[in-house]
Amino acid sequence: MSQHRITVALGSAVLFAAGFAAGQAGAPTQSKGVSGVELRSIDLTDEIDSTAKRPLRLRKITVEPGGVLGLHSHKDRPAVNYFLQGSLTYHQEGRPDVVMSAGEGIAEGKATTHWAENRGTVPAVFIAVDIPK
């Protein structure tokens, strides 16, 4: 590869990283307008060896219009979600924004760091299943 191509490639990577960092810099760190109800849970200690002292949890989460889920990571807390009502705009590190709506699902693994907001006029309601510590 020529020196010019290497310089352009490195410059593009730096600009992308700087732009991404700037985009997450203003991300809210606190949630607001969010409520959750645990529907069911099972302690996984005796179910799977690698999940000792961790539950498998099923929750119903509601994010009111204008509400936000603060910036957080799913490292050590994998989750899958299914949307029942409304929509949420997800702002995930390293990825374009995604709007999740009723009837859609999303998986959040150890590489997921994100925040979300309800830009709509109705509450966003989804079922969340995770394995928290």
N, CA, C and O atoms as a MOPAC input file, in Angstrom:
PM7 MOZYME 1SCF
protein

 N      0.85200 1    -1.16700 1     0.00000 1
 C      0.00000 1     0.00000 1     0.00000 1
 C      0.90000 1     1.23300 1     0.00000 1
 O      1.93100 1     1.26000 1     0.67200 1
 N      0.50200 1     2.24700 1    -0.75600 1
 C      1.33200 1     3.44600 1    -0.83700 1
 C      1.25300 1     4.24700 1     0.46000 1
 O      0.31900 1     4.09100 1     1.24700 1
 N      2.25200 1     5.10900 1     0.66800 1
 C      2.29500 1     5.95300 1     1.87300 1
 C      1.05100 1     6.84400 1     1.92500 1
 O      0.48600 1     7.06900 1     2.99500 1
 N      0.63100 1     7.34800 1     0.76400 1
 C     -0.55000 1     8.22200 1     0.71700 1
 C     -1.79900 1     7.46900 1     1.18000 1
 O     -2.58100 1     8.00500 1     1.96500 1
 N     -1.99900 1     6.23300 1     0.70700 1
 C     -3.17200 1     5.44600 1     1.10400 1
 C     -3.15700 1     5.14200 1     2.59200 1
 O     -4.19700 1     5.19300 1     3.24900 1
 N     -1.99100 1     4.82900 1     3.12200 1
 C     -1.87900 1     4.56100 1     4.56100 1
 C     -2.24500 1     5.81100 1     5.34900 1
 O     -2.98700 1     5.73900 1     6.32800 1
 N     -1.72300 1     6.95400 1     4.92100 1
 C     -2.01700 1     8.22100 1     5.60500 1
 C     -3.50600 1     8.52500 1     5.54800 1
 O     -4.08700 1     8.91900 1     6.55900 1
 N     -4.13700 1     8.35100 1     4.39000 1
 C     -5.57300 1     8.60600 1     4.24800 1
 C     -6.36700 1     7.64100 1     5.12200 1
 O     -7.31400 1     8.05200 1     5.79400 1
 N     -5.99200 1     6.36300 1     5.12100 1
 C     -6.70000 1     5.36300 1     5.93100 1
 C     -6.59700 1     5.67800 1     7.41200 1
 O     -7.59500 1     5.62000 1     8.13000 1
 N     -5.40400 1     6.01000 1     7.87400 1
 C     -5.21800 1     6.35000 1     9.29300 1
 C     -5.97100 1     7.62300 1     9.64900 1
 O     -6.59700 1     7.70700 1    10.70500 1
 N     -5.90900 1     8.60200 1     8.77200 1
 C     -6.62500 1     9.85900 1     9.01900 1
 C     -8.12200 1     9.63600 1     9.11200 1
 O     -8.78500 1    10.22100 1     9.96900 1
 N     -8.66500 1     8.79100 1     8.23400 1
 C    -10.09500 1     8.48900 1     8.25800 1
 C    -10.47800 1     7.78700 1     9.54800 1
 O    -11.51100 1     8.09600 1    10.14200 1
 N     -9.65100 1     6.84200 1     9.98800 1
 C     -9.92700 1     6.12100 1    11.23700 1
 C     -9.92800 1     7.07300 1    12.42600 1
 O    -10.78400 1     6.96900 1    13.30400 1
 N     -8.98500 1     7.98600 1    12.45800 1
 C     -8.91400 1     8.96100 1    13.56200 1
 C    -10.13900 1     9.85800 1    13.55000 1
 O    -10.72900 1    10.10900 1    14.60000 1
 N    -10.53100 1    10.34500 1    12.37800 1
 C    -11.70900 1    11.21100 1    12.28900 1
 C    -12.97400 1    10.46100 1    12.69300 1
 O    -13.83000 1    11.02000 1    13.37900 1
 N    -13.10500 1     9.19200 1    12.27200 1
 C    -14.25800 1     8.39600 1    12.65900 1
 C    -14.31100 1     8.24100 1    14.18000 1
 O    -15.35600 1     8.44500 1    14.79700 1
 N    -13.17500 1     7.87800 1    14.77400 1
 C    -13.11300 1     7.68200 1    16.22800 1
 C    -13.43400 1     8.97600 1    16.96200 1
 O    -14.15600 1     8.96400 1    17.95900 1
 N    -12.90600 1    10.08100 1    16.47800 1
 C    -13.16200 1    11.37300 1    17.12300 1
 C    -14.63900 1    11.73600 1    17.01500 1
 O    -15.23400 1    12.22700 1    17.97500 1
 N    -15.22300 1    11.49800 1    15.86000 1
 C    -16.64500 1    11.79300 1    15.67100 1
 C    -17.51200 1    10.91700 1    16.53800 1
 O    -18.49200 1    11.39300 1    17.11100 1
 N    -17.17300 1     9.64000 1    16.64900 1
 C    -17.92500 1     8.73600 1    17.48700 1
 C    -17.83100 1     9.15300 1    18.94500 1
 O    -18.83900 1     9.20800 1    19.64900 1
 N    -16.60200 1     9.45100 1    19.40000 1
 C    -16.40700 1     9.86500 1    20.79600 1
 C    -17.22100 1    11.10900 1    21.09900 1
 O    -17.82200 1    11.22000 1    22.16700 1
 N    -17.24200 1    12.05000 1    20.15600 1
 C    -18.00900 1    13.27900 1    20.35800 1
 C    -19.49300 1    12.96100 1    20.42900 1
 O    -20.22200 1    13.59000 1    21.19600 1
 N    -19.95600 1    11.98600 1    19.63600 1
 C    -21.36000 1    11.61200 1    19.63200 1
 C    -21.79400 1    10.98900 1    20.94200 1
 O    -22.93400 1    11.20100 1    21.35500 1
 N    -20.95100 1    10.24000 1    21.60900 1
 C    -21.28200 1     9.60900 1    22.88400 1
 C    -21.02100 1    10.54300 1    24.05600 1
 O    -21.52300 1    10.31200 1    25.15600 1
 N    -20.23800 1    11.59600 1    23.83200 1
 C    -19.87500 1    12.49900 1    24.92100 1
 C    -21.10100 1    13.12800 1    25.56500 1
 O    -21.10000 1    13.36300 1    26.77300 1
 N    -22.14100 1    13.40700 1    24.79800 1
 C    -23.34000 1    14.03500 1    25.34200 1
 C    -24.40800 1    13.03700 1    25.75400 1
 O    -25.52200 1    13.43700 1    26.09000 1
 N    -24.09400 1    11.75100 1    25.73500 1
 C    -25.08300 1    10.73100 1    26.07600 1
 C    -25.48200 1    10.85300 1    27.54500 1
 O    -24.62300 1    11.03900 1    28.40700 1
 N    -26.77800 1    10.74900 1    27.83500 1
 C    -27.20000 1    10.81700 1    29.23700 1
 C    -26.69100 1     9.59800 1    30.00400 1
 O    -26.64200 1     8.49300 1    29.46400 1
 N    -26.31800 1     9.80200 1    31.24500 1
 C    -25.83400 1     8.70100 1    32.07400 1
 C    -26.89300 1     8.24100 1    33.06300 1
 O    -26.73600 1     7.19800 1    33.69800 1
 N    -27.95600 1     8.99500 1    33.20000 1
 C    -29.04400 1     8.64200 1    34.09800 1
 C    -30.30500 1     8.36300 1    33.30200 1
 O    -30.57000 1     9.01600 1    32.29300 1
 N    -31.07700 1     7.39900 1    33.75800 1
 C    -32.35900 1     7.10800 1    33.12600 1
 C    -33.40900 1     8.03600 1    33.69200 1
 O    -33.30100 1     8.48500 1    34.83300 1
 N    -34.43600 1     8.32800 1    32.89000 1
 C    -35.56700 1     9.11800 1    33.38300 1
 C    -36.82100 1     8.65300 1    32.67900 1
 O    -36.77900 1     8.27800 1    31.50700 1
 N    -37.93700 1     8.67300 1    33.38600 1
 C    -39.19100 1     8.25100 1    32.80100 1
 C    -39.22800 1     6.77000 1    32.48100 1
 O    -39.90700 1     6.35300 1    31.54200 1
 N    -38.50000 1     5.96700 1    33.25600 1
 C    -38.40300 1     4.52600 1    33.00200 1
 C    -38.88500 1     3.76900 1    34.23400 1
 O    -38.51800 1     4.10200 1    35.36100 1
 N    -39.70600 1     2.75200 1    34.01000 1
 C    -40.09500 1     1.87600 1    35.11500 1
 C    -39.98900 1     0.43400 1    34.64300 1
 O    -40.16700 1     0.13400 1    33.46200 1
 N    -39.70100 1    -0.43500 1    35.57200 1
 C    -39.57500 1    -1.85400 1    35.24400 1
 C    -40.26600 1    -2.69900 1    36.28100 1
 O    -40.22200 1    -2.39000 1    37.47200 1
 N    -40.90600 1    -3.76400 1    35.84100 1
 C    -41.57300 1    -4.69800 1    36.72600 1
 C    -41.00100 1    -6.07800 1    36.43600 1
 O    -41.09700 1    -6.57300 1    35.31300 1
 N    -40.40100 1    -6.70300 1    37.45900 1
 C    -39.88900 1    -8.06200 1    37.26600 1
 C    -41.08300 1    -9.00300 1    37.20400 1
 O    -41.89900 1    -9.04600 1    38.12400 1
 N    -41.18000 1    -9.75500 1    36.11500 1
 C    -42.29600 1   -10.66400 1    35.92200 1
 C    -41.99200 1   -12.05500 1    36.46700 1
 O    -42.83900 1   -12.67400 1    37.11200 1
 N    -40.80100 1   -12.53700 1    36.21100 1
 C    -40.38100 1   -13.84000 1    36.70900 1
 C    -38.86500 1   -13.86400 1    36.77500 1
 O    -38.19000 1   -13.06400 1    36.12800 1
 N    -38.33700 1   -14.79000 1    37.56300 1
 C    -36.89600 1   -14.93600 1    37.69800 1
 C    -36.60500 1   -16.34600 1    38.18200 1
 O    -37.41500 1   -16.94600 1    38.88900 1
 N    -35.44800 1   -16.87500 1    37.80000 1
 C    -35.00000 1   -18.17200 1    38.29000 1
 C    -33.50900 1   -18.06100 1    38.59300 1
 O    -32.74000 1   -17.56100 1    37.77100 1
 N    -33.10200 1   -18.52800 1    39.77200 1
 C    -31.68700 1   -18.51900 1    40.14800 1
 C    -30.98500 1   -19.60400 1    39.33800 1
 O    -31.39200 1   -20.76600 1    39.36800 1
 N    -29.94100 1   -19.23000 1    38.62100 1
 C    -29.24000 1   -20.16700 1    37.73900 1
 C    -28.11500 1   -20.93400 1    38.43300 1
 O    -27.44500 1   -21.74100 1    37.78800 1
 N    -27.88900 1   -20.70600 1    39.72700 1
 C    -26.79100 1   -21.35000 1    40.44800 1
 C    -26.78600 1   -22.85800 1    40.25100 1
 O    -25.74500 1   -23.44600 1    39.95700 1
 N    -27.93100 1   -23.47800 1    40.41000 1
 C    -28.00700 1   -24.94100 1    40.28400 1
 C    -28.41400 1   -25.38900 1    38.88200 1
 O    -28.58000 1   -26.58300 1    38.63400 1
 N    -28.57400 1   -24.44000 1    37.97400 1
 C    -29.00400 1   -24.77000 1    36.61900 1
 C    -27.81900 1   -24.94100 1    35.66600 1
 O    -27.75200 1   -25.92600 1    34.93000 1
 N    -26.89300 1   -23.99300 1    35.67900 1
 C    -25.74000 1   -24.00300 1    34.77600 1
 C    -24.52900 1   -23.56800 1    35.58700 1
 O    -24.56200 1   -22.50700 1    36.21000 1
 N    -23.45900 1   -24.36200 1    35.59700 1
 C    -22.28500 1   -24.08800 1    36.42700 1
 C    -21.72000 1   -22.68700 1    36.23100 1
 O    -21.36700 1   -22.03100 1    37.21200 1
 N    -21.62700 1   -22.21800 1    35.01200 1
 C    -20.97600 1   -20.93200 1    34.75800 1
 C    -21.82900 1   -19.73100 1    35.14800 1
 O    -21.38100 1   -18.59200 1    35.02200 1
 N    -23.03400 1   -19.96500 1    35.61200 1
 C    -23.91300 1   -18.85000 1    35.97600 1
 C    -24.24900 1   -18.84900 1    37.47000 1
 O    -25.29600 1   -18.34000 1    37.87100 1
 N    -23.37800 1   -19.40900 1    38.27800 1
 C    -23.62100 1   -19.47500 1    39.72100 1
 C    -23.92900 1   -18.09300 1    40.28200 1
 O    -23.26100 1   -17.11100 1    39.96000 1
 N    -24.94300 1   -18.03700 1    41.11800 1
 C    -25.38500 1   -16.82100 1    41.81000 1
 C    -25.91100 1   -15.75400 1    40.86600 1
 O    -25.90100 1   -14.56900 1    41.19900 1
 N    -26.37000 1   -16.16400 1    39.69000 1
 C    -26.95000 1   -15.21700 1    38.73300 1
 C    -28.34200 1   -15.70300 1    38.34200 1
 O    -28.54100 1   -16.89100 1    38.09100 1
 N    -29.30900 1   -14.77800 1    38.29000 1
 C    -30.65700 1   -15.17100 1    37.87200 1
 C    -30.86000 1   -14.99600 1    36.36300 1
 O    -30.14500 1   -14.24000 1    35.70600 1
 N    -31.82800 1   -15.69600 1    35.85100 1
 C    -32.37100 1   -15.42900 1    34.53000 1
 C    -33.63600 1   -14.63300 1    34.82200 1
 O    -34.53800 1   -15.12500 1    35.50000 1
 N    -33.70800 1   -13.40400 1    34.31400 1
 C    -34.75300 1   -12.46900 1    34.72600 1
 C    -35.60200 1   -12.04000 1    33.53400 1
 O    -35.08100 1   -11.79700 1    32.44600 1
 N    -36.91300 1   -11.94800 1    33.74700 1
 C    -37.87400 1   -11.47700 1    32.75800 1
 C    -38.53400 1   -10.23000 1    33.32800 1
 O    -39.14000 1   -10.27000 1    34.39900 1
 N    -38.41000 1    -9.10600 1    32.59000 1
 C    -38.99400 1    -7.84700 1    33.06900 1
 C    -39.81100 1    -7.18400 1    31.97100 1
 O    -39.57600 1    -7.39300 1    30.78000 1
 N    -40.76900 1    -6.38700 1    32.40000 1
 C    -41.52200 1    -5.50800 1    31.50100 1
 C    -41.02900 1    -4.10100 1    31.78700 1
 O    -41.15400 1    -3.61100 1    32.90900 1
 N    -40.46400 1    -3.44500 1    30.76400 1
 C    -39.89100 1    -2.10900 1    30.91600 1
 C    -40.76600 1    -1.10400 1    30.17400 1
 O    -41.18500 1    -1.35300 1    29.04400 1
 N    -41.03700 1     0.02600 1    30.81200 1
 C    -41.79300 1     1.10600 1    30.20100 1
 C    -40.94400 1     2.36800 1    30.20700 1
 O    -40.42700 1     2.77300 1    31.24800 1
 N    -40.80200 1     2.98400 1    29.04500 1
 C    -40.08000 1     4.25000 1    28.91200 1
 C    -41.09500 1     5.28400 1    28.42400 1
 O    -41.58900 1     5.20700 1    27.29900 1
 N    -41.39100 1     6.23600 1    29.27600 1
 C    -42.38500 1     7.25600 1    28.94800 1
 C    -41.89600 1     8.15600 1    27.80700 1
 O    -40.69200 1     8.24100 1    27.56600 1
 N    -42.82100 1     8.83300 1    27.09900 1
 C    -42.40100 1     9.78900 1    26.06500 1
 C    -41.42400 1    10.80100 1    26.66800 1
 O    -41.68500 1    11.36000 1    27.73400 1
 N    -40.31100 1    11.03300 1    25.99200 1
 C    -39.27400 1    11.92600 1    26.50600 1
 C    -38.32100 1    11.24600 1    27.47400 1
 O    -37.33300 1    11.84900 1    27.89300 1
 N    -38.60100 1    10.00300 1    27.83500 1
 C    -37.75200 1     9.26500 1    28.77400 1
 C    -36.50500 1     8.72400 1    28.09600 1
 O    -36.46400 1     8.56700 1    26.87500 1
 N    -35.49000 1     8.44000 1    28.90000 1
 C    -34.23900 1     7.89000 1    28.38300 1
 C    -33.74400 1     6.75400 1    29.26900 1
 O    -33.95200 1     6.75500 1    30.48200 1
 N    -33.08800 1     5.79000 1    28.64000 1
 C    -32.31000 1     4.78200 1    29.35400 1
 C    -30.88600 1     5.29400 1    29.30700 1
 O    -30.31600 1     5.42100 1    28.22300 1
 N    -30.30100 1     5.59000 1    30.44400 1
 C    -28.95500 1     6.16400 1    30.50600 1
 C    -27.89700 1     5.24400 1    29.90700 1
 O    -28.10000 1     4.03400 1    29.79700 1
 N    -26.79200 1     5.81900 1    29.53100 1
 C    -25.67600 1     5.09100 1    28.93900 1
 C    -25.25600 1     3.94300 1    29.86000 1
 O    -24.99000 1     4.15300 1    31.04400 1
 N    -25.19900 1     2.73800 1    29.30900 1
 C    -24.80100 1     1.56600 1    30.08200 1
 C    -24.23800 1     0.49600 1    29.15400 1
 O    -24.37500 1     0.56500 1    27.93300 1
 N    -23.60300 1    -0.49200 1    29.77300 1
 C    -22.96500 1    -1.58600 1    29.04800 1
 C    -23.65700 1    -2.90200 1    29.38200 1
 O    -24.26600 1    -3.04400 1    30.44300 1
 N    -23.55800 1    -3.84900 1    28.47600 1
 C    -24.07900 1    -5.18500 1    28.73000 1
 C    -22.95700 1    -6.18900 1    28.96200 1
 O    -23.16100 1    -7.39900 1    28.86500 1
 N    -21.77200 1    -5.67000 1    29.26800 1
 C    -20.67600 1    -6.56200 1    29.63900 1
 C    -21.12300 1    -7.29800 1    30.90600 1
 O    -21.53700 1    -6.66500 1    31.87700 1
 N    -21.04300 1    -8.60000 1    30.89900 1
 C    -21.46300 1    -9.44100 1    32.02300 1
 C    -22.97800 1    -9.44100 1    32.25100 1
 O    -23.43700 1    -9.90500 1    33.29400 1
 N    -23.77000 1    -8.92400 1    31.28600 1
 C    -25.23600 1    -8.94600 1    31.43700 1
 C    -25.90000 1    -9.03100 1    30.06800 1
 O    -26.46700 1    -8.04900 1    29.59000 1
 N    -25.83100 1   -10.21400 1    29.42800 1
 C    -26.48600 1   -10.34700 1    28.13000 1
 C    -27.99600 1   -10.20200 1    28.27100 1
 O    -28.57400 1   -10.54700 1    29.30200 1
 N    -28.62800 1    -9.68300 1    27.21300 1
 C    -30.07100 1    -9.46200 1    27.25500 1
 C    -30.67100 1    -9.62400 1    25.85900 1
 O    -30.00300 1    -9.41600 1    24.84700 1
 N    -31.93800 1    -9.99800 1    25.83500 1
 C    -32.74000 1    -9.95500 1    24.62100 1
 C    -34.03000 1    -9.22900 1    24.98300 1
 O    -34.57100 1    -9.39400 1    26.07600 1
 N    -34.50900 1    -8.42100 1    24.04000 1
 C    -35.69900 1    -7.60400 1    24.27300 1
 C    -36.69200 1    -7.77300 1    23.13600 1
 O    -36.31200 1    -7.97000 1    21.98200 1
 N    -37.97800 1    -7.69400 1    23.48300 1
 C    -39.04400 1    -7.74200 1    22.48200 1
 C    -39.98600 1    -6.57400 1    22.74400 1
 O    -40.49100 1    -6.41100 1    23.85400 1
 N    -40.21800 1    -5.76700 1    21.71900 1
 C    -41.00900 1    -4.55000 1    21.86600 1
 C    -42.49400 1    -4.81700 1    21.66000 1
 O    -42.90700 1    -5.42800 1    20.67500 1
 N    -43.28700 1    -4.33900 1    22.62200 1
 C    -44.73500 1    -4.53100 1    22.60400 1
 C    -45.48100 1    -3.30700 1    22.10300 1
 O    -46.52100 1    -3.42700 1    21.45600 1
 N    -44.94000 1    -2.11200 1    22.40500 1
 C    -45.66200 1    -0.86900 1    22.10700 1
 C    -44.67800 1     0.26800 1    21.92600 1
 O    -43.61500 1     0.28100 1    22.54600 1
 N    -45.02800 1     1.22200 1    21.07600 1
 C    -44.20900 1     2.41800 1    20.89500 1
 C    -42.88900 1     2.10500 1    20.21900 1
 O    -42.74000 1     1.09300 1    19.53400 1
 N    -41.92600 1     3.00800 1    20.43100 1
 C    -40.60100 1     2.82300 1    19.82500 1
 C    -39.53700 1     3.49200 1    20.68300 1
 O    -39.81900 1     4.41200 1    21.45100 1
 N    -38.30500 1     3.00500 1    20.53300 1
 C    -37.13700 1     3.57800 1    21.20100 1
 C    -36.04900 1     3.77600 1    20.16300 1
 O    -35.86600 1     2.94400 1    19.27500 1
 N    -35.32800 1     4.88200 1    20.27700 1
 C    -34.16800 1     5.11600 1    19.43700 1
 C    -32.94800 1     4.69400 1    20.22700 1
 O    -32.66500 1     5.25100 1    21.28700 1
 N    -32.20900 1     3.69300 1    19.70600 1
 C    -31.00200 1     3.18300 1    20.34300 1
 C    -29.78600 1     3.88200 1    19.77000 1
 O    -29.64600 1     4.00900 1    18.55300 1
 N    -28.91200 1     4.33300 1    20.64600 1
 C    -27.64500 1     4.95700 1    20.27100 1
 C    -26.54200 1     4.02800 1    20.78900 1
 O    -26.17400 1     4.08700 1    21.96200 1
 N    -26.01800 1     3.17100 1    19.90500 1
 C    -25.03500 1     2.16900 1    20.30900 1
 C    -23.65200 1     2.53900 1    19.81000 1
 O    -23.48800 1     2.97000 1    18.66900 1
 N    -22.64400 1     2.36700 1    20.68300 1
 C    -21.25300 1     2.63500 1    20.31200 1
 C    -20.88400 1     1.89100 1    19.04400 1
 O    -21.13200 1     0.69200 1    18.91500 1
 N    -20.29100 1     2.61400 1    18.11400 1
 C    -19.76300 1     1.99900 1    16.90700 1
 C    -20.78600 1     1.60700 1    15.86400 1
 O    -20.43700 1     0.97700 1    14.86500 1
 N    -22.05000 1     1.96700 1    16.07600 1
 C    -23.10000 1     1.59700 1    15.12600 1
 C    -24.03200 1     2.77700 1    14.87900 1
 O    -24.13800 1     3.68100 1    15.70800 1
 N    -24.70200 1     2.76100 1    13.73700 1
 C    -25.68300 1     3.82000 1    13.48200 1
 C    -26.86700 1     3.68700 1    14.44100 1
 O    -27.14000 1     2.60400 1    14.95900 1
 N    -27.55600 1     4.78300 1    14.66800 1
 C    -28.75800 1     4.74100 1    15.49700 1
 C    -29.78200 1     3.81000 1    14.86900 1
 O    -29.86400 1     3.68900 1    13.64600 1
 N    -30.56700 1     3.14900 1    15.72700 1
 C    -31.60200 1     2.23000 1    15.28100 1
 C    -32.87900 1     2.55200 1    16.03600 1
 O    -32.84600 1     2.78100 1    17.24500 1
 N    -34.00200 1     2.57000 1    15.33400 1
 C    -35.29500 1     2.74800 1    15.97500 1
 C    -35.95000 1     1.37700 1    16.07100 1
 O    -36.19400 1     0.71700 1    15.06100 1
 N    -36.23100 1     0.95900 1    17.30900 1
 C    -36.89400 1    -0.31500 1    17.56200 1
 C    -38.36600 1    -0.03400 1    17.84200 1
 O    -38.70000 1     0.83400 1    18.64800 1
 N    -39.24200 1    -0.78000 1    17.16600 1
 C    -40.68400 1    -0.55700 1    17.29800 1
 C    -41.40200 1    -1.84000 1    17.69000 1
 O    -40.81600 1    -2.92200 1    17.69100 1
 N    -42.67600 1    -1.70000 1    18.02300 1
 C    -43.49300 1    -2.84000 1    18.41800 1
 C    -43.37400 1    -3.96000 1    17.39700 1
 O    -43.43200 1    -3.72700 1    16.18900 1
 N    -43.20700 1    -5.18600 1    17.90200 1
 C    -43.07800 1    -6.35400 1    17.05000 1
 C    -41.64500 1    -6.69700 1    16.68800 1
 O    -41.40500 1    -7.70200 1    16.01900 1
 N    -40.68300 1    -5.88200 1    17.11700 1
 C    -39.26900 1    -6.12900 1    16.80900 1
 C    -38.52200 1    -6.53000 1    18.06900 1
 O    -38.97000 1    -6.26400 1    19.18300 1
 N    -37.37500 1    -7.17500 1    17.87900 1
 C    -36.54000 1    -7.59100 1    18.99600 1
 C    -35.10300 1    -7.18300 1    18.76800 1
 O    -34.69500 1    -6.87200 1    17.64900 1
 N    -34.33500 1    -7.18800 1    19.85900 1
 C    -32.91700 1    -6.82900 1    19.79300 1
 C    -32.16400 1    -7.66900 1    20.81600 1
 O    -32.68700 1    -7.97100 1    21.88900 1
 N    -30.93400 1    -8.04400 1    20.47900 1
 C    -30.06200 1    -8.76800 1    21.41100 1
 C    -28.91400 1    -7.85200 1    21.81000 1
 O    -28.37100 1    -7.12600 1    20.97800 1
 N    -28.54700 1    -7.89000 1    23.09000 1
 C    -27.48600 1    -7.03500 1    23.62100 1
 C    -26.46900 1    -7.92900 1    24.33000 1
 O    -26.76100 1    -8.51900 1    25.37000 1
 N    -25.26300 1    -8.01900 1    23.74600 1
 C    -24.21500 1    -8.85800 1    24.31300 1
 C    -23.11600 1    -8.03100 1    24.94200 1
 O    -23.25600 1    -6.82400 1    25.13600 1
 N    -22.01200 1    -8.70400 1    25.25800 1
 C    -20.91600 1    -8.05800 1    25.98800 1
 C    -20.29500 1    -6.88500 1    25.24800 1
 O    -19.66300 1    -6.03700 1    25.87800 1
 N    -20.45300 1    -6.80700 1    23.94200 1
 C    -19.88800 1    -5.68900 1    23.18200 1
 C    -20.85800 1    -4.51300 1    23.07600 1
 O    -20.55300 1    -3.52100 1    22.41400 1
 N    -22.02600 1    -4.61200 1    23.72300 1
 C    -23.04600 1    -3.56300 1    23.61500 1
 C    -22.89400 1    -2.51800 1    24.71300 1
 O    -23.01800 1    -2.82800 1    25.89800 1
 N    -22.62700 1    -1.29300 1    24.31500 1
 C    -22.69300 1    -0.13100 1    25.19600 1
 C    -23.59500 1     0.85500 1    24.47700 1
 O    -23.33300 1     1.22400 1    23.33300 1
 N    -24.65800 1     1.28300 1    25.14700 1
 C    -25.62900 1     2.12600 1    24.46300 1
 C    -26.47700 1     2.91600 1    25.44900 1
 O    -26.41500 1     2.72300 1    26.66300 1
 N    -27.27300 1     3.81500 1    24.87300 1
 C    -28.33400 1     4.48400 1    25.60000 1
 C    -29.51500 1     4.55700 1    24.64800 1
 O    -29.35200 1     4.34700 1    23.44600 1
 N    -30.69600 1     4.85000 1    25.16000 1
 C    -31.88400 1     4.87300 1    24.31500 1
 C    -32.81600 1     5.98400 1    24.76700 1
 O    -32.78400 1     6.41500 1    25.92000 1
 N    -33.64300 1     6.44000 1    23.84000 1
 C    -34.59600 1     7.49500 1    24.17200 1
 C    -35.92300 1     7.24800 1    23.47200 1
 O    -35.97300 1     6.69300 1    22.37500 1
 N    -36.99200 1     7.67000 1    24.12900 1
 C    -38.32600 1     7.58200 1    23.55500 1
 C    -38.65900 1     8.95100 1    22.97100 1
 O    -38.98900 1     9.88300 1    23.70500 1
 N    -38.57300 1     9.06700 1    21.65500 1
 C    -38.89000 1    10.31200 1    20.94800 1
 C    -40.36000 1    10.37200 1    20.55000 1
 O    -40.81200 1    11.35900 1    19.96800 1
 N    -41.10200 1     9.31800 1    20.86400 1
 C    -42.49900 1     9.22700 1    20.44800 1
 C    -43.46100 1     9.90900 1    21.40600 1
 O    -43.05900 1    10.60200 1    22.34000 1
 N    -44.75800 1     9.68700 1    21.14300 1
 C    -45.81100 1    10.31400 1    21.95200 1
 C    -46.53200 1     9.30600 1    22.83600 1
 O    -47.42100 1     9.67900 1    23.60100 1
 N    -46.16000 1     8.03200 1    22.74000 1
 C    -46.74700 1     6.99200 1    23.59300 1
 C    -45.62200 1     6.27900 1    24.33400 1
 O    -44.48400 1     6.27300 1    23.86600 1
 N    -45.92500 1     5.67800 1    25.48200 1
 C    -44.88600 1     4.93200 1    26.18700 1
 C    -44.33200 1     3.79900 1    25.31800 1
 O    -45.07300 1     3.13500 1    24.59200 1
 N    -43.02300 1     3.59400 1    25.40700 1
 C    -42.38100 1     2.44300 1    24.77000 1
 C    -42.38300 1     1.33000 1    25.81500 1
 O    -41.90300 1     1.51700 1    26.93300 1
 N    -42.91700 1     0.19000 1    25.44900 1
 C    -43.02500 1    -0.93400 1    26.38200 1
 C    -42.36100 1    -2.13900 1    25.73500 1
 O    -42.65000 1    -2.48600 1    24.59000 1
 N    -41.45800 1    -2.77600 1    26.49300 1
 C    -40.81400 1    -3.96600 1    25.96900 1
 C    -40.56500 1    -4.98400 1    27.07000 1
 O    -40.50400 1    -4.65200 1    28.25400 1
 N    -40.42600 1    -6.22100 1    26.64900 1
 C    -40.07500 1    -7.30900 1    27.55200 1
 C    -38.56800 1    -7.49800 1    27.45700 1
 O    -38.02300 1    -7.64600 1    26.36300 1
 N    -37.89800 1    -7.49200 1    28.59900 1
 C    -36.43700 1    -7.66700 1    28.66100 1
 C    -36.13300 1    -8.95400 1    29.42800 1
 O    -36.64700 1    -9.18500 1    30.52300 1
 N    -35.29200 1    -9.77600 1    28.82700 1
 C    -34.82800 1   -11.00600 1    29.47900 1
 C    -33.31000 1   -10.88500 1    29.57700 1
 O    -32.62700 1   -10.72200 1    28.56600 1
 N    -32.79100 1   -10.96500 1    30.79300 1
 C    -31.33100 1   -10.84200 1    30.96700 1
 C    -30.83000 1   -11.74200 1    32.07700 1
 O    -31.60000 1   -12.39000 1    32.78600 1
 N    -29.49400 1   -11.75800 1    32.20500 1
 C    -28.80900 1   -12.53900 1    33.25000 1
 C    -27.92600 1   -11.55800 1    34.01300 1
 O    -26.72700 1   -11.47500 1    33.74900 1
 N    -28.50700 1   -10.80700 1    34.96500 1
 C    -27.71100 1    -9.81200 1    35.69800 1
 C    -26.85200 1   -10.45200 1    36.76800 1
 O    -27.05100 1   -11.61000 1    37.13500 1
 N    -25.88100 1    -9.67400 1    37.27000 1
 C    -25.05900 1   -10.13300 1    38.39600 1
 C    -25.80600 1    -9.86900 1    39.67100 1
 O    -25.30700 1   -10.17500 1    40.75400 1

